[in-house]
Each structure stands twice: as structure tokens, then as C-alpha cells.
Amino acid sequence: MEHEIRAEYEEGLLPHEDTPVKLWHMTRIGSTTAMCGRDLAPAAATQTAEAWGTPKAEPFCFLCGAQYLREQPGH
Ligand SMILES: [Zn+2]
């Protein structure tokens, strides 16, 4: 299953390039619903799943991380 990382912002903030990211979540590619169940903005910033575990994707949603790990045997 292909995944990507999508940003969550503070409530009321519209995603812009310089908007501070509240939390990064893992989603399936093409979906705006995170693996933890949170709905994310379609315009939110995304990163490839490879950024998971690196400083670029911090802070990262703990629930999404746990779910993602479960789907990635060998990681
Ligand atoms: Zn999440």
C-alpha cells in the first residue's frame, strides 16, 4: 500500500508555504484522511513516506506512526 505524509495545521489556519505545521500524519496516497482517522485539508502540504522518521516530518502523529509500522513488516 502506498502512503504519503500530510500536514495538519492549527485550527483556522489556511495552509500556506510558511504556515507552521502542527503535526504530520500518514495517509494513503490520494486520501486526505489520516491513518489515525483525522481529516486533513486537501491543500495541506505533503511529503513522500520516505520522510517518515526524519526531522523533516516532525512532529509526527504517534497514532499514524504506530499504524504505519504495523503495515511495514521488516521496518
Ligand atoms: Zn495521525
N, CA, C, O and the ligand as a Tripos MOL2 file, in Angstrom:
@<TRIPOS>MOLECULE
protein
  301   299    76     0     0
PROTEIN
NO_CHARGES

@<TRIPOS>ATOM
      1 N           0.8440   -1.2090    0.0000 N.3       1 MET1
      2 CA          0.0000    0.0000    0.0000 C.3       1 MET1
      3 C           0.8780    1.2570    0.0000 C.2       1 MET1
      4 O           1.8110    1.3730    0.7940 O.2       1 MET1
      5 N           0.5700    2.1790   -0.8870 N.am      2 GLU2
      6 CA          1.3760    3.3950   -0.9930 C.3       2 GLU2
      7 C           0.8830    4.4560   -0.0210 C.2       2 GLU2
      8 O          -0.3220    4.6420    0.1480 O.2       2 GLU2
      9 N           1.8080    5.1410    0.6060 N.am      3 HIS3
     10 CA          1.4780    6.1510    1.5920 C.3       3 HIS3
     11 C           2.1780    7.4640    1.2850 C.2       3 HIS3
     12 O           3.1770    7.5130    0.5670 O.2       3 HIS3
     13 N           1.6210    8.5200    1.8500 N.am      4 GLU4
     14 CA          2.3260    9.7950    1.8540 C.3       4 GLU4
     15 C           2.0530   10.4770    3.1900 C.2       4 GLU4
     16 O           1.1870   10.0560    3.9570 O.2       4 GLU4
     17 N           2.8050   11.5300    3.4460 N.am      5 ILE5
     18 CA          2.7070   12.2560    4.7090 C.3       5 ILE5
     19 C           2.0090   13.5790    4.4370 C.2       5 ILE5
     20 O           2.3510   14.2920    3.4930 O.2       5 ILE5
     21 N           1.0210   13.9030    5.2770 N.am      6 ARG6
     22 CA          0.2370   15.1220    5.0540 C.3       6 ARG6
     23 C           0.1940   15.9520    6.3380 C.2       6 ARG6
     24 O           0.1280   15.4110    7.4420 O.2       6 ARG6
     25 N           0.2320   17.2640    6.1700 N.am      7 ALA7
     26 CA          0.3320   18.1640    7.3160 C.3       7 ALA7
     27 C          -1.0300   18.4980    7.9120 C.2       7 ALA7
     28 O          -2.0300   18.6280    7.2060 O.2       7 ALA7
     29 N          -1.0330   18.6350    9.2510 N.am      8 GLU8
     30 CA         -2.1860   19.1870    9.9550 C.3       8 GLU8
     31 C          -1.7560   20.5480   10.4870 C.2       8 GLU8
     32 O          -0.6310   20.7120   10.9600 O.2       8 GLU8
     33 N          -2.6670   21.5320   10.4060 N.am      9 TYR9
     34 CA         -2.3680   22.8880   10.8710 C.3       9 TYR9
     35 C          -3.2520   23.2390   12.0450 C.2       9 TYR9
     36 O          -4.2730   22.5950   12.2890 O.2       9 TYR9
     37 N          -2.8460   24.2740   12.7740 N.am     10 GLU10
     38 CA         -3.6900   24.7760   13.8520 C.3      10 GLU10
     39 C          -5.0480   25.1640   13.2850 C.2      10 GLU10
     40 O          -5.1550   25.6360   12.1530 O.2      10 GLU10
     41 N          -6.0670   24.9590   14.0810 N.am     11 GLU11
     42 CA         -7.4250   25.2540   13.6490 C.3      11 GLU11
     43 C          -7.5510   26.6910   13.1430 C.2      11 GLU11
     44 O          -7.0670   27.6220   13.7860 O.2      11 GLU11
     45 N          -8.1900   26.8660   12.0110 N.am     12 GLY12
     46 CA         -8.4240   28.2040   11.4860 C.3      12 GLY12
     47 C          -7.3150   28.7010   10.5840 C.2      12 GLY12
     48 O          -7.4780   29.7220    9.9160 O.2      12 GLY12
     49 N          -6.1960   28.0070   10.5470 N.am     13 LEU13
     50 CA         -5.0930   28.4180    9.6760 C.3      13 LEU13
     51 C          -5.2570   27.7640    8.3140 C.2      13 LEU13
     52 O          -5.5230   26.5660    8.2080 O.2      13 LEU13
     53 N          -5.0930   28.5690    7.2780 N.am     14 LEU14
     54 CA         -5.1230   28.0140    5.9400 C.3      14 LEU14
     55 C          -3.7020   27.6150    5.5510 C.2      14 LEU14
     56 O          -2.7450   28.3330    5.8410 O.2      14 LEU14
     57 N          -3.5760   26.4790    4.9010 N.am     15 PRO15
     58 CA         -2.2310   26.0300    4.5390 C.3      15 PRO15
     59 C          -1.5620   26.9220    3.5020 C.2      15 PRO15
     60 O          -2.0280   27.0530    2.3700 O.2      15 PRO15
     61 N          -0.4660   27.5250    3.9200 N.am     16 HIS16
     62 CA          0.4060   28.2480    3.0000 C.3      16 HIS16
     63 C           1.7970   27.6730    3.1600 C.2      16 HIS16
     64 O           2.0570   26.8730    4.0590 O.2      16 HIS16
     65 N           2.6740   28.0840    2.2860 N.am     17 GLU17
     66 CA          4.0250   27.5450    2.3030 C.3      17 GLU17
     67 C           4.6990   27.7450    3.6570 C.2      17 GLU17
     68 O           5.4410   26.8780    4.1200 O.2      17 GLU17
     69 N           4.4380   28.8950    4.2930 N.am     18 ASP18
     70 CA          5.1460   29.2120    5.5340 C.3      18 ASP18
     71 C           4.2710   28.9930    6.7730 C.2      18 ASP18
     72 O           4.6280   29.4300    7.8660 O.2      18 ASP18
     73 N           3.1310   28.3190    6.6070 N.am     19 THR19
     74 CA          2.2900   28.0230    7.7570 C.3      19 THR19
     75 C           2.9780   26.9630    8.6150 C.2      19 THR19
     76 O           3.3830   25.9190    8.1030 O.2      19 THR19
     77 N           3.1120   27.2230    9.9120 N.am     20 PRO20
     78 CA          3.7310   26.2010   10.7640 C.3      20 PRO20
     79 C           2.8660   24.9470   10.8410 C.2      20 PRO20
     80 O           1.6530   25.0280   11.0330 O.2      20 PRO20
     81 N           3.4880   23.8140   10.6930 N.am     21 VAL21
     82 CA          2.7700   22.5380   10.7310 C.3      21 VAL21
     83 C           2.5780   22.1190   12.1840 C.2      21 VAL21
     84 O           3.5210   22.1120   12.9760 O.2      21 VAL21
     85 N           1.3330   21.7670   12.5190 N.am     22 LYS22
     86 CA          1.0510   21.3270   13.8800 C.3      22 LYS22
     87 C           1.5190   19.8880   14.0800 C.2      22 LYS22
     88 O           2.1490   19.5520   15.0820 O.2      22 LYS22
     89 N           1.1930   19.0540   13.1010 N.am     23 LEU23
     90 CA          1.5100   17.6270   13.2130 C.3      23 LEU23
     91 C           1.4880   17.0270   11.8050 C.2      23 LEU23
     92 O           0.6570   17.3900   10.9730 O.2      23 LEU23
     93 N           2.4150   16.1050   11.5590 N.am     24 TRP24
     94 CA          2.3960   15.3720   10.2910 C.3      24 TRP24
     95 C           1.6780   14.0460   10.4900 C.2      24 TRP24
     96 O           1.8640   13.3730   11.5040 O.2      24 TRP24
     97 N           0.8540   13.6780    9.5100 N.am     25 HIS25
     98 CA          0.1120   12.4140    9.5700 C.3      25 HIS25
     99 C           0.4460   11.5620    8.3590 C.2      25 HIS25
    100 O           0.9150   12.0650    7.3380 O.2      25 HIS25
    101 N           0.2000   10.2670    8.4850 N.am     26 MET26
    102 CA          0.3680    9.3450    7.3580 C.3      26 MET26
    103 C          -0.9960    9.0850    6.7430 C.2      26 MET26
    104 O          -1.9610    8.7870    7.4480 O.2      26 MET26
    105 N          -1.0680    9.2010    5.4230 N.am     27 THR27
    106 CA         -2.3090    8.8880    4.7070 C.3      27 THR27
    107 C          -1.9840    7.9230    3.5620 C.2      27 THR27
    108 O          -0.8260    7.7470    3.1860 O.2      27 THR27
    109 N          -3.0230    7.3130    3.0290 N.am     28 ARG28
    110 CA         -2.8550    6.6020    1.7730 C.3      28 ARG28
    111 C          -2.7570    7.6760    0.6860 C.2      28 ARG28
    112 O          -3.3660    8.7410    0.7930 O.2      28 ARG28
    113 N          -1.9900    7.3810   -0.3470 N.am     29 ILE29
    114 CA         -1.8450    8.3550   -1.4360 C.3      29 ILE29
    115 C          -3.2110    8.6300   -2.0490 C.2      29 ILE29
    116 O          -3.9640    7.7100   -2.3680 O.2      29 ILE29
    117 N          -3.5120    9.9050   -2.2050 N.am     30 GLY30
    118 CA         -4.7820   10.2990   -2.7900 C.3      30 GLY30
    119 C          -5.8850   10.4920   -1.7730 C.2      30 GLY30
    120 O          -6.9750   10.9420   -2.1270 O.2      30 GLY30
    121 N          -5.6270   10.1580   -0.5060 N.am     31 SER31
    122 CA         -6.6290   10.3130    0.5420 C.3      31 SER31
    123 C          -6.2530   11.4640    1.4470 C.2      31 SER31
    124 O          -5.0700   11.7090    1.6850 O.2      31 SER31
    125 N          -7.2510   12.1750    1.9560 N.am     32 THR32
    126 CA         -6.9840   13.2550    2.9010 C.3      32 THR32
    127 C          -7.3630   12.8290    4.3150 C.2      32 THR32
    128 O          -7.3550   13.6550    5.2280 O.2      32 THR32
    129 N          -7.6970   11.5500    4.5110 N.am     33 THR33
    130 CA         -7.9810   11.0390    5.8420 C.3      33 THR33
    131 C          -6.7570   10.2880    6.3570 C.2      33 THR33
    132 O          -6.2920    9.3250    5.7470 O.2      33 THR33
    133 N          -6.2510   10.7560    7.4930 N.am     34 ALA34
    134 CA         -5.0570   10.1370    8.0520 C.3      34 ALA34
    135 C          -5.3710    8.7410    8.5730 C.2      34 ALA34
    136 O          -6.5320    8.3830    8.7730 O.2      34 ALA34
    137 N          -4.3130    7.9560    8.7900 N.am     35 MET35
    138 CA         -4.4990    6.5920    9.2930 C.3      35 MET35
    139 C          -5.0760    6.5990   10.7020 C.2      35 MET35
    140 O          -5.6690    5.6100   11.1320 O.2      35 MET35
    141 N          -4.9070    7.7160   11.4330 N.am     36 CYS36
    142 CA         -5.4770    7.8160   12.7810 C.3      36 CYS36
    143 C          -6.9250    8.2740   12.7290 C.2      36 CYS36
    144 O          -7.5810    8.3640   13.7670 O.2      36 CYS36
    145 N          -7.4430    8.5690   11.5160 N.am     37 GLY37
    146 CA         -8.8340    8.9380   11.3800 C.3      37 GLY37
    147 C          -9.0760   10.4320   11.2170 C.2      37 GLY37
    148 O         -10.2070   10.8460   10.9640 O.2      37 GLY37
    149 N          -8.0330   11.2520   11.3580 N.am     38 ARG38
    150 CA         -8.2070   12.6970   11.2630 C.3      38 ARG38
    151 C          -8.3360   13.1240    9.8020 C.2      38 ARG38
    152 O          -7.6040   12.6440    8.9370 O.2      38 ARG38
    153 N          -9.2760   14.0330    9.5400 N.am     39 ASP39
    154 CA         -9.4330   14.5900    8.2010 C.3      39 ASP39
    155 C          -8.4810   15.7620    8.0310 C.2      39 ASP39
    156 O          -8.4180   16.6500    8.8810 O.2      39 ASP39
    157 N          -7.7440   15.7580    6.9320 N.am     40 LEU40
    158 CA         -6.7550   16.7950    6.6810 C.3      40 LEU40
    159 C          -7.1520   17.6090    5.4620 C.2      40 LEU40
    160 O          -7.8950   17.1410    4.5990 O.2      40 LEU40
    161 N          -6.6410   18.8440    5.4050 N.am     41 ALA41
    162 CA         -7.0000   19.7370    4.3090 C.3      41 ALA41
    163 C          -6.4520   19.2150    2.9830 C.2      41 ALA41
    164 O          -5.3000   18.7870    2.9070 O.2      41 ALA41
    165 N          -7.2900   19.2540    1.9300 N.am     42 PRO42
    166 CA         -6.8080   18.8250    0.6140 C.3      42 PRO42
    167 C          -5.6200   19.6640    0.1500 C.2      42 PRO42
    168 O          -4.7810   19.1860   -0.6140 O.2      42 PRO42
    169 N          -5.5480   20.9160    0.6110 N.am     43 ALA43
    170 CA         -4.4600   21.8020    0.1930 C.3      43 ALA43
    171 C          -3.2460   21.7080    1.1060 C.2      43 ALA43
    172 O          -2.2660   22.4270    0.9070 O.2      43 ALA43
    173 N          -3.2990   20.8370    2.0980 N.am     44 ALA44
    174 CA         -2.1960   20.7270    3.0440 C.3      44 ALA44
    175 C          -0.9320   20.2260    2.3550 C.2      44 ALA44
    176 O          -0.9850   19.5130    1.3520 O.2      44 ALA44
    177 N           0.1950   20.6160    2.9170 N.am     45 ALA45
    178 CA          1.4760   20.1610    2.3830 C.3      45 ALA45
    179 C           1.6080   18.6510    2.5330 C.2      45 ALA45
    180 O           1.0840   18.0620    3.4780 O.2      45 ALA45
    181 N           2.3140   18.0330    1.5870 N.am     46 THR46
    182 CA          2.5620   16.5960    1.6660 C.3      46 THR46
    183 C           4.0560   16.3250    1.4860 C.2      46 THR46
    184 O           4.7900   17.1430    0.9310 O.2      46 THR46
    185 N           4.4780   15.1800    1.9590 N.am     47 GLN47
    186 CA          5.8390   14.6910    1.7370 C.3      47 GLN47
    187 C           5.7270   13.2170    1.3830 C.2      47 GLN47
    188 O           4.7110   12.5770    1.6570 O.2      47 GLN47
    189 N           6.7680   12.6890    0.7780 N.am     48 THR48
    190 CA          6.7570   11.2600    0.4900 C.3      48 THR48
    191 C           6.9230   10.4930    1.8010 C.2      48 THR48
    192 O           7.4370   11.0230    2.7850 O.2      48 THR48
    193 N           6.4820    9.2480    1.7960 N.am     49 ALA49
    194 CA          6.5400    8.4230    3.0030 C.3      49 ALA49
    195 C           7.9790    8.2190    3.4680 C.2      49 ALA49
    196 O           8.2110    7.8850    4.6300 O.2      49 ALA49
    197 N           8.9430    8.4170    2.5760 N.am     50 GLU50
    198 CA         10.3540    8.2410    2.9470 C.3      50 GLU50
    199 C          10.7920    9.2540    4.0010 C.2      50 GLU50
    200 O          11.7670    9.0240    4.7180 O.2      50 GLU50
    201 N          10.0710   10.3800    4.0980 N.am     51 ALA51
    202 CA         10.4390   11.4060    5.0710 C.3      51 ALA51
    203 C          10.0650   11.0000    6.4880 C.2      51 ALA51
    204 O          10.4850   11.6410    7.4520 O.2      51 ALA51
    205 N           9.2780    9.9410    6.6180 N.am     52 TRP52
    206 CA          8.8670    9.4670    7.9310 C.3      52 TRP52
    207 C          10.1030    9.0580    8.7370 C.2      52 TRP52
    208 O          10.9820    8.3660    8.2240 O.2      52 TRP52
    209 N          10.1640    9.4840    9.9840 N.am     53 GLY53
    210 CA         11.3040    9.1340   10.8200 C.3      53 GLY53
    211 C          12.4660   10.1060   10.6920 C.2      53 GLY53
    212 O          13.4790    9.9450   11.3740 O.2      53 GLY53
    213 N          12.3430   11.1080    9.8370 N.am     54 THR54
    214 CA         13.3900   12.1130    9.6930 C.3      54 THR54
    215 C          12.8980   13.4310   10.3030 C.2      54 THR54
    216 O          11.6980   13.6130   10.5100 O.2      54 THR54
    217 N          13.8210   14.3390   10.5860 N.am     55 PRO55
    218 CA         13.4240   15.6310   11.1760 C.3      55 PRO55
    219 C          12.4440   16.4180   10.3010 C.2      55 PRO55
    220 O          11.7000   17.2580   10.8070 O.2      55 PRO55
    221 N          12.4420   16.1530    9.0080 N.am     56 LYS56
    222 CA         11.5300   16.8630    8.1040 C.3      56 LYS56
    223 C          10.0770   16.5800    8.4230 C.2      56 LYS56
    224 O           9.2090   17.4100    8.1510 O.2      56 LYS56
    225 N           9.8000   15.4210    8.9940 N.am     57 ALA57
    226 CA          8.4140   15.0160    9.2570 C.3      57 ALA57
    227 C           8.1110   15.0430   10.7530 C.2      57 ALA57
    228 O           7.3470   14.2130   11.2460 O.2      57 ALA57
    229 N           8.6970   15.9830   11.4680 N.am     58 GLU58
    230 CA          8.4210   16.1130   12.9000 C.3      58 GLU58
    231 C           7.7860   17.4590   13.1980 C.2      58 GLU58
    232 O           8.1450   18.4550   12.5690 O.2      58 GLU58
    233 N           6.8420   17.5190   14.1470 N.am     59 PRO59
    234 CA          6.3810   16.3820   14.9520 C.3      59 PRO59
    235 C           5.4480   15.4720   14.1560 C.2      59 PRO59
    236 O           4.6620   15.9400   13.3330 O.2      59 PRO59
    237 N           5.5450   14.1630   14.4130 N.am     60 PHE60
    238 CA          4.7480   13.2080   13.6720 C.3      60 PHE60
    239 C           3.6920   12.5820   14.5700 C.2      60 PHE60
    240 O           3.9460   12.3000   15.7420 O.2      60 PHE60
    241 N           2.4940   12.3650   14.0040 N.am     61 CYS61
    242 CA          1.3790   11.7870   14.7570 C.3      61 CYS61
    243 C           1.7450   10.3880   15.2630 C.2      61 CYS61
    244 O           2.1050    9.5080   14.4810 O.2      61 CYS61
    245 N           1.6490   10.2010   16.5710 N.am     62 PHE62
    246 CA          2.0290    8.9250   17.1760 C.3      62 PHE62
    247 C           1.1330    7.7860   16.6750 C.2      62 PHE62
    248 O           1.6140    6.6890   16.3900 O.2      62 PHE62
    249 N          -0.1620    8.0540   16.5720 N.am     63 LEU63
    250 CA         -1.1040    7.0160   16.1410 C.3      63 LEU63
    251 C          -0.8250    6.5830   14.7070 C.2      63 LEU63
    252 O          -0.8190    5.3930   14.3910 O.2      63 LEU63
    253 N          -0.5950    7.5640   13.8510 N.am     64 CYS64
    254 CA         -0.2870    7.2350   12.4550 C.3      64 CYS64
    255 C           1.0120    6.4410   12.3670 C.2      64 CYS64
    256 O           1.1160    5.4920   11.5900 O.2      64 CYS64
    257 N           2.0060    6.8360   13.1690 N.am     65 GLY65
    258 CA          3.2750    6.1250   13.1560 C.3      65 GLY65
    259 C           3.1020    4.6710   13.5440 C.2      65 GLY65
    260 O           3.6870    3.7790   12.9300 O.2      65 GLY65
    261 N           2.2860    4.4360   14.5790 N.am     66 ALA66
    262 CA          2.0660    3.0730   15.0450 C.3      66 ALA66
    263 C           1.3390    2.2430   13.9870 C.2      66 ALA66
    264 O           1.6800    1.0850   13.7490 O.2      66 ALA66
    265 N           0.3280    2.8550   13.3550 N.am     67 GLN67
    266 CA         -0.4260    2.1540   12.3060 C.3      67 GLN67
    267 C           0.4720    1.8380   11.1200 C.2      67 GLN67
    268 O           0.4290    0.7430   10.5590 O.2      67 GLN67
    269 N           1.2790    2.8120   10.7540 N.am     68 TYR68
    270 CA          2.1530    2.6580    9.5940 C.3      68 TYR68
    271 C           3.1670    1.5410    9.8510 C.2      68 TYR68
    272 O           3.4260    0.7090    8.9810 O.2      68 TYR68
    273 N           3.7280    1.5370   11.0430 N.am     69 LEU69
    274 CA          4.6990    0.4960   11.4160 C.3      69 LEU69
    275 C           4.0930   -0.8890   11.2510 C.2      69 LEU69
    276 O           4.7440   -1.8120   10.7620 O.2      69 LEU69
    277 N           2.8360   -1.0190   11.6650 N.am     70 ARG70
    278 CA          2.1500   -2.3040   11.6180 C.3      70 ARG70
    279 C           2.0040   -2.7930   10.1810 C.2      70 ARG70
    280 O           1.9440   -3.9970    9.9300 O.2      70 ARG70
    281 N           1.9460   -1.8420    9.2280 N.am     71 GLU71
    282 CA          1.7880   -2.2160    7.8200 C.3      71 GLU71
    283 C           3.1270   -2.3690    7.1170 C.2      71 GLU71
    284 O           3.1740   -2.6890    5.9290 O.2      71 GLU71
    285 N           4.2100   -2.1420    7.8430 N.am     72 GLN72
    286 CA          5.5340   -2.1900    7.2250 C.3      72 GLN72
    287 C           6.3940   -3.2420    7.9090 C.2      72 GLN72
    288 O           7.3570   -2.8880    8.5890 O.2      72 GLN72
    289 N           6.0790   -4.5190    7.7540 N.am     73 PRO73
    290 CA          6.9040   -5.5390    8.3980 C.3      73 PRO73
    291 C           8.3420   -5.4300    7.9060 C.2      73 PRO73
    292 O           8.6050   -5.2100    6.7240 O.2      73 PRO73
    293 N           9.2520   -5.5890    8.8420 N.am     74 GLY74
    294 CA         10.6510   -5.5050    8.4530 C.3      74 GLY74
    295 C          11.2500   -4.1390    8.7170 C.2      74 GLY74
    296 O          12.4600   -3.9530    8.5870 O.2      74 GLY74
    297 N          10.3980   -3.1650    9.0940 N.am     75 HIS75
    298 CA         10.9130   -1.8330    9.4120 C.3      75 HIS75
    299 C          11.1260   -1.7070   10.9080 C.2      75 HIS75
    300 O          11.5580   -0.6570   11.3840 O.2      75 HIS75
    301 ZN         -2.4330   10.8370   12.5150 Zn       76 ZN76
@<TRIPOS>BOND
     1     1     2 1
     2     2     3 1
     3     3     4 2
     4     3     5 am
     5     5     6 1
     6     6     7 1
     7     7     8 2
     8     7     9 am
     9     9    10 1
    10    10    11 1
    11    11    12 2
    12    11    13 am
    13    13    14 1
    14    14    15 1
    15    15    16 2
    16    15    17 am
    17    17    18 1
    18    18    19 1
    19    19    20 2
    20    19    21 am
    21    21    22 1
    22    22    23 1
    23    23    24 2
    24    23    25 am
    25    25    26 1
    26    26    27 1
    27    27    28 2
    28    27    29 am
    29    29    30 1
    30    30    31 1
    31    31    32 2
    32    31    33 am
    33    33    34 1
    34    34    35 1
    35    35    36 2
    36    35    37 am
    37    37    38 1
    38    38    39 1
    39    39    40 2
    40    39    41 am
    41    41    42 1
    42    42    43 1
    43    43    44 2
    44    43    45 am
    45    45    46 1
    46    46    47 1
    47    47    48 2
    48    47    49 am
    49    49    50 1
    50    50    51 1
    51    51    52 2
    52    51    53 am
    53    53    54 1
    54    54    55 1
    55    55    56 2
    56    55    57 am
    57    57    58 1
    58    58    59 1
    59    59    60 2
    60    59    61 am
    61    61    62 1
    62    62    63 1
    63    63    64 2
    64    63    65 am
    65    65    66 1
    66    66    67 1
    67    67    68 2
    68    67    69 am
    69    69    70 1
    70    70    71 1
    71    71    72 2
    72    71    73 am
    73    73    74 1
    74    74    75 1
    75    75    76 2
    76    75    77 am
    77    77    78 1
    78    78    79 1
    79    79    80 2
    80    79    81 am
    81    81    82 1
    82    82    83 1
    83    83    84 2
    84    83    85 am
    85    85    86 1
    86    86    87 1
    87    87    88 2
    88    87    89 am
    89    89    90 1
    90    90    91 1
    91    91    92 2
    92    91    93 am
    93    93    94 1
    94    94    95 1
    95    95    96 2
    96    95    97 am
    97    97    98 1
    98    98    99 1
    99    99   100 2
   100    99   101 am
   101   101   102 1
   102   102   103 1
   103   103   104 2
   104   103   105 am
   105   105   106 1
   106   106   107 1
   107   107   108 2
   108   107   109 am
   109   109   110 1
   110   110   111 1
   111   111   112 2
   112   111   113 am
   113   113   114 1
   114   114   115 1
   115   115   116 2
   116   115   117 am
   117   117   118 1
   118   118   119 1
   119   119   120 2
   120   119   121 am
   121   121   122 1
   122   122   123 1
   123   123   124 2
   124   123   125 am
   125   125   126 1
   126   126   127 1
   127   127   128 2
   128   127   129 am
   129   129   130 1
   130   130   131 1
   131   131   132 2
   132   131   133 am
   133   133   134 1
   134   134   135 1
   135   135   136 2
   136   135   137 am
   137   137   138 1
   138   138   139 1
   139   139   140 2
   140   139   141 am
   141   141   142 1
   142   142   143 1
   143   143   144 2
   144   143   145 am
   145   145   146 1
   146   146   147 1
   147   147   148 2
   148   147   149 am
   149   149   150 1
   150   150   151 1
   151   151   152 2
   152   151   153 am
   153   153   154 1
   154   154   155 1
   155   155   156 2
   156   155   157 am
   157   157   158 1
   158   158   159 1
   159   159   160 2
   160   159   161 am
   161   161   162 1
   162   162   163 1
   163   163   164 2
   164   163   165 am
   165   165   166 1
   166   166   167 1
   167   167   168 2
   168   167   169 am
   169   169   170 1
   170   170   171 1
   171   171   172 2
   172   171   173 am
   173   173   174 1
   174   174   175 1
   175   175   176 2
   176   175   177 am
   177   177   178 1
   178   178   179 1
   179   179   180 2
   180   179   181 am
   181   181   182 1
   182   182   183 1
   183   183   184 2
   184   183   185 am
   185   185   186 1
   186   186   187 1
   187   187   188 2
   188   187   189 am
   189   189   190 1
   190   190   191 1
   191   191   192 2
   192   191   193 am
   193   193   194 1
   194   194   195 1
   195   195   196 2
   196   195   197 am
   197   197   198 1
   198   198   199 1
   199   199   200 2
   200   199   201 am
   201   201   202 1
   202   202   203 1
   203   203   204 2
   204   203   205 am
   205   205   206 1
   206   206   207 1
   207   207   208 2
   208   207   209 am
   209   209   210 1
   210   210   211 1
   211   211   212 2
   212   211   213 am
   213   213   214 1
   214   214   215 1
   215   215   216 2
   216   215   217 am
   217   217   218 1
   218   218   219 1
   219   219   220 2
   220   219   221 am
   221   221   222 1
   222   222   223 1
   223   223   224 2
   224   223   225 am
   225   225   226 1
   226   226   227 1
   227   227   228 2
   228   227   229 am
   229   229   230 1
   230   230   231 1
   231   231   232 2
   232   231   233 am
   233   233   234 1
   234   234   235 1
   235   235   236 2
   236   235   237 am
   237   237   238 1
   238   238   239 1
   239   239   240 2
   240   239   241 am
   241   241   242 1
   242   242   243 1
   243   243   244 2
   244   243   245 am
   245   245   246 1
   246   246   247 1
   247   247   248 2
   248   247   249 am
   249   249   250 1
   250   250   251 1
   251   251   252 2
   252   251   253 am
   253   253   254 1
   254   254   255 1
   255   255   256 2
   256   255   257 am
   257   257   258 1
   258   258   259 1
   259   259   260 2
   260   259   261 am
   261   261   262 1
   262   262   263 1
   263   263   264 2
   264   263   265 am
   265   265   266 1
   266   266   267 1
   267   267   268 2
   268   267   269 am
   269   269   270 1
   270   270   271 1
   271   271   272 2
   272   271   273 am
   273   273   274 1
   274   274   275 1
   275   275   276 2
   276   275   277 am
   277   277   278 1
   278   278   279 1
   279   279   280 2
   280   279   281 am
   281   281   282 1
   282   282   283 1
   283   283   284 2
   284   283   285 am
   285   285   286 1
   286   286   287 1
   287   287   288 2
   288   287   289 am
   289   289   290 1
   290   290   291 1
   291   291   292 2
   292   291   293 am
   293   293   294 1
   294   294   295 1
   295   295   296 2
   296   295   297 am
   297   297   298 1
   298   298   299 1
   299   299   300 2
@<TRIPOS>SUBSTRUCTURE
     1 MET1         2 RESIDUE 1 A MET
     2 GLU2         6 RESIDUE 1 A GLU
     3 HIS3        10 RESIDUE 1 A HIS
     4 GLU4        14 RESIDUE 1 A GLU
     5 ILE5        18 RESIDUE 1 A ILE
     6 ARG6        22 RESIDUE 1 A ARG
     7 ALA7        26 RESIDUE 1 A ALA
     8 GLU8        30 RESIDUE 1 A GLU
     9 TYR9        34 RESIDUE 1 A TYR
    10 GLU10       38 RESIDUE 1 A GLU
    11 GLU11       42 RESIDUE 1 A GLU
    12 GLY12       46 RESIDUE 1 A GLY
    13 LEU13       50 RESIDUE 1 A LEU
    14 LEU14       54 RESIDUE 1 A LEU
    15 PRO15       58 RESIDUE 1 A PRO
    16 HIS16       62 RESIDUE 1 A HIS
    17 GLU17       66 RESIDUE 1 A GLU
    18 ASP18       70 RESIDUE 1 A ASP
    19 THR19       74 RESIDUE 1 A THR
    20 PRO20       78 RESIDUE 1 A PRO
    21 VAL21       82 RESIDUE 1 A VAL
    22 LYS22       86 RESIDUE 1 A LYS
    23 LEU23       90 RESIDUE 1 A LEU
    24 TRP24       94 RESIDUE 1 A TRP
    25 HIS25       98 RESIDUE 1 A HIS
    26 MET26      102 RESIDUE 1 A MET
    27 THR27      106 RESIDUE 1 A THR
    28 ARG28      110 RESIDUE 1 A ARG
    29 ILE29      114 RESIDUE 1 A ILE
    30 GLY30      118 RESIDUE 1 A GLY
    31 SER31      122 RESIDUE 1 A SER
    32 THR32      126 RESIDUE 1 A THR
    33 THR33      130 RESIDUE 1 A THR
    34 ALA34      134 RESIDUE 1 A ALA
    35 MET35      138 RESIDUE 1 A MET
    36 CYS36      142 RESIDUE 1 A CYS
    37 GLY37      146 RESIDUE 1 A GLY
    38 ARG38      150 RESIDUE 1 A ARG
    39 ASP39      154 RESIDUE 1 A ASP
    40 LEU40      158 RESIDUE 1 A LEU
    41 ALA41      162 RESIDUE 1 A ALA
    42 PRO42      166 RESIDUE 1 A PRO
    43 ALA43      170 RESIDUE 1 A ALA
    44 ALA44      174 RESIDUE 1 A ALA
    45 ALA45      178 RESIDUE 1 A ALA
    46 THR46      182 RESIDUE 1 A THR
    47 GLN47      186 RESIDUE 1 A GLN
    48 THR48      190 RESIDUE 1 A THR
    49 ALA49      194 RESIDUE 1 A ALA
    50 GLU50      198 RESIDUE 1 A GLU
    51 ALA51      202 RESIDUE 1 A ALA
    52 TRP52      206 RESIDUE 1 A TRP
    53 GLY53      210 RESIDUE 1 A GLY
    54 THR54      214 RESIDUE 1 A THR
    55 PRO55      218 RESIDUE 1 A PRO
    56 LYS56      222 RESIDUE 1 A LYS
    57 ALA57      226 RESIDUE 1 A ALA
    58 GLU58      230 RESIDUE 1 A GLU
    59 PRO59      234 RESIDUE 1 A PRO
    60 PHE60      238 RESIDUE 1 A PHE
    61 CYS61      242 RESIDUE 1 A CYS
    62 PHE62      246 RESIDUE 1 A PHE
    63 LEU63      250 RESIDUE 1 A LEU
    64 CYS64      254 RESIDUE 1 A CYS
    65 GLY65      258 RESIDUE 1 A GLY
    66 ALA66      262 RESIDUE 1 A ALA
    67 GLN67      266 RESIDUE 1 A GLN
    68 TYR68      270 RESIDUE 1 A TYR
    69 LEU69      274 RESIDUE 1 A LEU
    70 ARG70      278 RESIDUE 1 A ARG
    71 GLU71      282 RESIDUE 1 A GLU
    72 GLN72      286 RESIDUE 1 A GLN
    73 PRO73      290 RESIDUE 1 A PRO
    74 GLY74      294 RESIDUE 1 A GLY
    75 HIS75      298 RESIDUE 1 A HIS
    76 ZN76       301 GROUP 0 **** ****
